[in-house]
Amino acid sequence: MHMTRYAAVVLDVSKGESLPNPEGTGGVLITGSHAMVTDHHEWSENTAAWLRDAFAAHLPILGICYGHQLLAYALGGEVGDNPKGKEYGTVDVYRTEDSAGDRLLGESEASLKAQVSHSQTVLSLPPGATRLAYSALDANQVFVCGGRVWGLQFHPEFDADIMRAYVQYSRDKLIMEKKDPDKIMMKCTETPESSSILRRFADLLDEWKEIH
């Protein structure tokens, strides 16, 4: 099948770069950030407002970690500190029954390995959202809205080396929570099942481009 990729435009909204008109955009990927949604930075609030417009324009959207939280907040969900504490390392993510047939998660097994690095979480999903997956420390690892808008709390773009680096970077904070960073790093493994999600999202963008 002939694949037609979009030209990717990378914008750093935290530095004031302007977002495009949603009507001329083929799809959106919102990355992670060291900022917190609950800080309500002006650039973050402006991006949340833009995401509401993008959602109304029926754009395909994928939010990752901070992007997942910002997307949930923009669409009416609640974000805050994870009551179960920081979640770092390679963890098991379990699919819900509602995830059957979801095109982003695909036909993977009932659980998959994923890389996580976050202290805040989506405490409640936006109205109309469906929970697709959870982990031991996070009830809302994956959600979907409207069949083409997804939030992923985990990082499909991380490999095991990047995950270990993040654990090392957060060593002091993890120790303060009585977590063992060395033990977490020893359990870091590769996560091909979650990495495939990014390729699947790109394929879905191609399909939607052909249709629309």
C-alpha positions, 0 to 999 in steps of 0.5 A, a space after each residue: 500500500 502506498 504510504 503518504 507521510 505528513 511533513 512534521 512541524 515541531 513547535 516549542 509552545 513553551 517558548 512562545 511559538 505559535 500553533 497553526 490553524 487546526 483547519 490546516 493541520 492533519 494531526 497532532 502529537 503532544 509530547 512530554 514536559 517537565 512542566 506541570 499542568 497544574 502550574 497553569 503556565 500561560 503557554 500551557 493554558 493557550 495550548 489547552 484552548 487550542 486543543 479544544 479547537 483541534 478536537 472540535 475540528 475532528 483532528 487525530 490527536 495523540 498526547 504523551 505523558 504531559 501531553 496526555 494530562 494536558 489533553 485530558 485537562 483541555 477536554 474537561 478532565 482533572 489532573 493532579 499529583 498522583 495519590 500513589 506517588 511517582 511512577 518510574 521505570 518499566 511497568 506492566 500496563 493492563 488493557 481494559 475490556 473496552 480496549 478491544 478493537 482499539 486501533 491505536 493499541 492494536 491486537 496486543 496481549 492483555 498487558 504490555 510493558 511500557 516506560 513511565 516517568 511522572 508524578 502527576 496523573 489524570 485523576 478523572 477522565 474527560 466527559 465521554 472518554 473511555 479508559 483503555 488501560 491502567 497500571 498498578 500506580 495509575 488508573 488512567 494510563 490510556 484513554 480515547 475520545 471520539 475514536 481518534 483522540 488518545 492520551 498515553 501516560 507512558 512513553 512509547 518513544 523511550 527505550 530502556 537506556 533513556 528510562 534508566 537515565 530518567 530514573 538516575 536523574 530523579 534518584 533523590 526524589 525517588 529515595 525521598 518517597 522510599 523507592 529504590 532507584 537502583 532496583 527500578 533501573 535493574 528492571 528497565 527493559 525494552 518495550 517493543 509493544 508500546 513503541 509500535 503505537 507511534 508507528 500505528 498512529 502514523 499509519 492512522 494519519 495516512 488513512 485519515 489523510 486519504 479519506 479527508 
